[in-house]
Amino acid sequence: MTTNKASGKLWLYDTTLRDGAQGEGVQFSLENKLDYIRAMQEWGAPYIEAGWPGASPKDDELFAALRAEGPFRRPERIVAFGSTCKAGTQADQSPVLRALAASGAKTATIFGKSWELHVREVLRTDEAENLRLIRASIEFLTQSGLEVFFDAEHFFDGWKENRDFAWRVLEAALGGGARGVVLCDTNGGALPEEVQRGVRETREAFSPEILGIHAHNDGGLAVANTLAAVAAGANQFHCCWNGYGERCGNANLGTLVSLLQLKLGYEVVGPDRTERLAYLSRYAAELANTFFDERQPFLGRSAFAHKAGMHVDAVLKDSRTFEHIEPALVGNTRRMLISEQAGRAGVWERMRRLRPGIGKDHPGVAEAMRRIKEKENEGYQFEAAEGSLDLLLLRALGGFAEPFTLEDYHVWSDPARGELDSVAVVKVAVDGSSLHLAAEGDGPVNALDRALRRALSAFFPALERSELIDYKVRVLDGSRGTGAQVRVLAETRFGLAKWGTIGVSANILRASAGALLDALYVVILREQGAL
């Protein structure tokens, strides 16, 4: 249960697993959904929309698993989603409504049409029948013991075209016993002033116990429209982690909670729970198997990243100069991007993470700056390769002993071999011992990565828990054709942590080997607590 400063309660309604899963490229397995629900209940989200029982075997299995596990008994409500009964049918005979009533959930949200266009052209019925099926559907669910929210689909389009028609829809829903109505900008084309006026007039006309806002992002205004609705009296807001959802997505949960709680003073979640936002945002991305947007407000790695030397110097003196909140409030961290534009202050700040006691005049700082400029002149770029940067800084401090040495390697490819068309043989030295190993791979870089991990995993088991998740090659001087210098960026994941490493050479395999070696070094040093 959450409170706000003005209107009693402000309810977060998370629809990531249902509406968010309708986004292109977003996919949750059954276990993903169960893990997600556990995490969100632990965090304290008041409403978690799990799915649509009866719509798919996966959602049927999900609700069966939830009934067996018992999370329906927690105060954080798991919501079952569905539709009204079909035109011309009775509510008590509707398979959709029966599935909702049998789902085990204590709360159901059903949608219905609030735009005359949809009633006429999509449902192919009249207003009277539309009102009947809305009221009857909600009456059936409330009589079955459920708390019911009515999602007024296409509300703002319908309200702008025929306000009285849209309001008769809400009147039918509330008359049927709905605890609240949700005004949905389904097409995502409403403007904040329209949303604010629609919510305010609806609040004045009906005074529902719960008045929700469900904003899509087709106009890039989902967050702004949600804030406008809350300012006008909405006390429930629907949202998805990372802005997932159909077409351009829904209102971003992390952005909204950060704004509402930290900027506007509402208590959406517990006062110490915003510190979990960055973690949960990434956790949702991992479960959905999607790339995380590092430029996401508040929660992305770029949100508090500073590159220009003057900016870095100012932030170190007073973070308010270039940061609108403290990163730790949302579980994020400040980053000083090191490049040829960086000054001594930025390099020193990053080195202090590795060696907290060093002063700004430590000789390692000047040495690191020299090495960075030298490397960038060769084509290195450390903004996306913080793993390699940390290794460079450790070496400049004189405190980095390489945990292993790659003494020799050979790689060859034969396209006739099929999928595993490449073989790599490596010779590594660890603690005075040499080891030869070979591995096949899908291409020379994959073969080299596999061979190195196979050779080293017995000494450093953490390598088995890490993986190469991205690999990019960029030609630095196209005028030299196949003899040009290339920059290889590799991204590695270890648990929920990710970092980049870099290699540069005219030989693409040598550049790749440099990036791969740095990645393995970082895994080992992180496991040992040296990074």
N, C-alpha and C positions, 0 to 999 in steps of 0.2 A: 504494500500500500504506500502510495507516495503523496506528498503534499506539495502545494505550491504557495506562493506568497499572497495570492489574491483570491483564488476561487475554490479553496478547500482541498481539492485533490487534482493531481495531474497524472494520468495513467499512461505508461509506456506500453504499447501493443506491438510486439515483435512478430512480423509476418515473413521473416527470412525463409523459413522452411516451406512456405506455401507460395506466396506471391514472389518472393525472391527467387525461388527455384524455377520460376517461369522465365527467368532471364537466359539469354543465349549463352551457352557454355557453362551454365551452373547446374551441377548435378550432385545430389546427396544420396548415398546408399542408406539402407535401413539402419545399419550400425552408426553411420554418420549422424542420422537424425536423432537416434537415441543418445549418443554422446553429446550432441549439441543441446538437447533439452536438459540433460543433467547439468551441463555447464551454465546454461542460462537460468535455471532454477537456483543453482548455487549462488549465482550473481544477484538474484533477486528481481528478475524481470517480472512485472505483475501479470502480463498476458503473453503467452507464447503460442502462436498459431502453428499447430503441428502438421495439419494437412486436411485432406478431404476424404473421410471414410466412405468407402463404397466406390470411389472414383478409380482406384487402381489397386492391384494386389499388394503393392508395397505399402500403401497407406493403411490397408486393412491389417497387414502384418504389424505395422507400427502401433496402431491402436490396441491390437491384441497384446503386444509386448508391454505397452504402457499399463494396460489393465492388470497384467501379471506382476509387473514391478511395483505398482502402487504409487507412482508419483502424482496421480490425480488427487491424492489426499493432502498434498502440500498446499500452502496458501497461494503460491504462484500458480496461476491457472493455465492449464493446457487447453487450447481452444480447438474445437472441431469446426471446420469450414464447410459450407455447402450452399445450396440455392433454395429458393422457394419451390413449392410443388409446381408442376407444369400447368399451363392453362388448360382448363376443362377437366382437371382431376381433383380428387379430394386429398386433403393434407394427410389424413390418417392412412391413406393407401400409397403415399409417395415413398419409393425406395430410398430416395435421398434423405428425407426427413426421418425415416425409420432408422437408417444407418447412423444419423447424427444422434438420435435418442439412445441408441444402443452402444455408442462409441465408448462410454465410460467417462467422457469429458463432462465437466460441470458447466462449461460455457460453450455456446455455439454462436458463430457469426454466419448469417445467411445474407445473400445479396438478392436484390430485386431491381426492377427498372424504375428510374425516376425521371426519365426523359421520354416525352411523348413519342418522339421519333422511334425509339427502340420498341415501345409497346406496339406501335402500329406496324413497323417494318420488320422487326426481328421476331417478336412474339406472335405477331399477326392476330392480335386480339384488341379489345377495347379497354377503356379506362376502368370501367366497373369490374371487369374480370381481373385486371391487374391488381386493383385494390383488394379484391376478395382473396386472391391467392397469397398476397403478402400478409394480410391479417390472419388468415386461417393457418398459414404455415407457422407463424410466430405463436399463435395460440396453442397449436399442437406441441411445440417444443417447450413452451413454458408450463403447460400442463404435464409434461413429462419430467419436470423438475429442473430444467436448464435455465441458466442465465442466458439471455439472448440479446445480441446486438444485430441491428439491421444495417447492412452496408448499402446505402443508397447509391447505386451505380450510376455514373454519369450525372451526378447531382448538379454540378455547376452549369453544365451545358443545358440540362433540363430547366433549371431555375432561371437562367437568362432568357430562355425561349418562352417559358410559360411557368411563372412563379407559382401560381395557384395549383397547377397540376402537380409540381414537385412537392409542394407542401401537403397536398392531400395524400401523397404517398407516405410521407413521414407521419402524418396523422393516423393512417391505417396501421403503420408499424407500431407506434406507441399505443394505439388503441388495442392492439393484439397482445400487449404485455411486454414489448421490448424494453429492456432496461436502458438502452441507449441507441442512438442513431449515428451512423458514420457518414459524413458527407465526402463523397469520393470524386476527385478530379481524375476520372478514369482515362481520359484522353491526354491529360497532362498539359492542356493548353490554357488554363486559367491564369490570370495575373493576380498578384498579391492583393491589390485593392478590390478585385472582384471576390476573391476568397474571403477577405475580411468582411466585406459587406454582406455576403451570403451567410456567413457564420453568425454575424451579429444579429441579423434579422431573424434567423432561425432560432437563435437563443431567446430573443425577445418574444417570438411567436409561440414557442412550445415549452421553454424551460425544461428540457429533458435532463434527467439525472446525469447521464453521460452523453456528451456531444463530441463525436470524434471527427478527425480529419485524416483522410487517406489520399496523399498527393503523389501523382506520378511525375516523372522528370522530363517529359518530352519537350518542354520549353526551358529546361535548365533551372526551373524555379521550385522544385519540390520542397527543398529545405525552406526557402523564403516563404512559400505558400503555407507551410506548416507553422512557421513562426507567426505569420499573419493571422492564421486561424486561432492559435493559442491566445494571441493578444486580444482577439475579438470574443473569446469566451469558450473555445474548445477546451475540453479537459481530458481528452484522450487523443494520442497521436500514433498513427500507424507508420512503421518504418522497417527498413531492412539493413542489415550490416552491409557496409561498403556500397550502398546504393543499388544492390542487386534488384532485379525485377524485369518484367517484360519490356521490350523495346529499349527505351533509354533508362529504365529502372525506376526505383521508388526513392522516397526521401531517405537519406543516409542516417542510420541509427546513431553511429558514432559522432557525426557532426551535430546532430540535433541534441543529444544528451550533453555534449560539451557546451553548446551554446545556451541551452535552457538552464543548465545547472550552474555553470561557471560564469556565464556572462549575465544571465537574466535573474539568477537567484532562486529558481525553482529547485525543489528537491525531488528529482526524478528517480534517482536511486540513492542508496545510503551515502552519507557525506564522504566516505573513504572509498567508495566503489568506482568512482570515475578513474581511479588509478589502474583499473583493469581494462579500460577501454582499448588501449593499443593492443594488448595481448588478445582479447576476445575478437577484435577485428581481424587480426591475422589468423587466429584459430578458425574463424568462420571461413576465411579464404582457403585454408588448408583443407577443411572438410569439403568445401565446394569444389576443390581442385581447380581453382582459378588463380591467375596472377594477382598479386596484391598491388594496388595503385599506390606507389610511394609518394605521389604528390597529393594524396588525400589530405584535406584540412585536418589539423590537430593530430592525426594518427599516423600519417605517412612519414617515412624517414626524412623526406625533404622538408617537412613542415617546420623544423627548427634547425635547418642546415644553413650554415653561413660560409660564404666563399671569399668575398672581397675582403682584403686585409683591413680596410678601415672599419667595415662592419664587424669583423671579428674582434678587433681591438675595442670597439664601443661595447659590444655585448659582454666582453670579459670585465669591463669596468662597471657596467650596469645593464643587466639583461633586458630591462624595459626599453632600452633604446631601439631594439629591433625584434622584440618578441612580445606578443600581446598577452600571453600567459606563461606560467612556468611549465615547461614540458612535462615534468614529473606529475602534474595534476591529472594528466590523462595517460600516464604510464609511458610517455615518450621520452626521448633523450635529445639533448642538444648535440649537434655535430658541427665540427669545424672542418670544412672541406679544404683539403690541401692541394694547391696547384701553384703554378708560377705566379698567380696573383696573390697568394697567401703571404702574410707578413710573419715576423718572428713570433708575435703573440699567438697566432693560430697554431703554428708548429709546436710551440711550447705547451699550449693547452692540451693538445692531443698527446704529447709525450708524457705529460703529468699523469695521464691515465695508466701509463705503463710503468712509470717510476714516480710515484706521488711526491717524493721529497725534493725533486730537482728544481733549481731556480731558473729564472729566465736567461741568466748568463751562463748556464751550463754549456760547456763546449760541444756537447752532443746536439744542442739546438742548432748551432751554426753549421755543424757537420751535416745534420739532416737537411737543412735548407740547401746546402751545396749539392747534396746527392739528389734531392727532388728536382732542382733546376736542371741538373745534368741529365737525369733520366727523362724529364719531359722534353728536353732538346732532342733526345733519341727517339721520341715518339710515345713514351709512356704517358698515361693519363690516370691519375689516382682517384679521381672523384668517384668512379664506379669500381674501384679496386682497393677498397679499404683494407682488405686482408694483406695484400702486397705492401700497402703503405705501412701498416703496423710492423711488418717484418723489416722494412727499411729503417724505421725509427728504432727498433730494437738493435739493429746492427750498428746504427750511428751511436747508440748509447754504449755499445760494446758488451751487450748482455745477451747475445743470441748465439747459442751453440746449436748448429743444425742437428736435429735428432737422427738423421740418416743422410747418407750421401748416395746420389745416383752416379755410379762410376762409369756406366756405359749402357747404351740401349740401341737396339736395331728394330726397325719397323719396315714391313713390306706388305704389299697388297696384291691380290690376284682376283680380279672381278669374276673369274670363272668359278671361284669357290662358292658362290652363292651369298646368302645373307651375311654370314661371318666371313667377310672377304679379306680380312687383314690379320696379321700376326705381329705381336710385339714380344721381344725378348729383352729383359732388363737385368742389370747387375747392380745390386744395392749393397751398401755396407752399413751395418748397424752394430755399434759396440764392438768394433773390431772384427766382426764376422761378415763374410761376403756371401751373397745368395743370388743364384741365377734362377729366373722363372720366366715362363712364356704364357701368353694368353691370346685367345682369338677375340676379335671384336668386329663390330659393324663400322668399318672405317678405321684408319690408322690411329686417330686420336682416342677413340673408344677402346681399341686394343691396348694402347699405351696406358690408359687410365686403369683398365682391368689388370694389366700385368703389375703395375706399381702397387695397387691395392692388395693383390694376391700375395706379393712378395713381403709386404709390410704389415699385413693385418695380424700376423702371429705375434709381432712385437708391439703393435699399437692397435688393440681391438676396437678403439673408437672409430677407426677408419671404416669399419663395416657398418657403422650407424650413420655415416655421412654419404652424400651422393652429389654428383655433378648434375645440376638441374638446368643449366643454360650455358651456351657456348656461342660466342660471336667472333667473327673475323672481319676486320676492316683494313682495306688497302690504304696506306698512308700517302702514297704518291703514285697515282694511276699512270702518270706519264712514263714510268719505267716498266710498265707491263708486268710480266710474270717475275721480273727481278725486283719488284718494289718491296719496300718494308711493309710488313703486316703487323697489326696489333690484334692480339687474341685476348678476349675477356672471358673468363670462366666464372660461373656463379655456383657456389656450393651451399648445400643445406645440411645443417647439423642440429637435429631437434627442430625447434622453431627459429633458430638463428640462421641467417643467410649473409653471405659476404661475397665480394668479387675479388678475383686475382687477375694478374695481367702478365703477358709476355710479349716481347717485341723482337722481331728478327726478319731478315729477308727470307729465311727458311721457315715456312709455316709450321712444320713439325717442331722445330726448335722453339718457336714462340709458344706453341701449344704446350710443350713440355715445361717451359718456364711457368706458365699459368697453372698447370696441374701440380707441379711441385710446391709452389707457394700455397695452393689450396690444401694440400696434405699437411704441410708444416703448420698451417693455422689450426687445423683440426686437432693435431697432436698437442700444440701449445695450449689451446683452449681446454682440452681435457686435463692437462697438467696444471691448469690455473695460471699459466704465464701470460695469457692474453684475456 
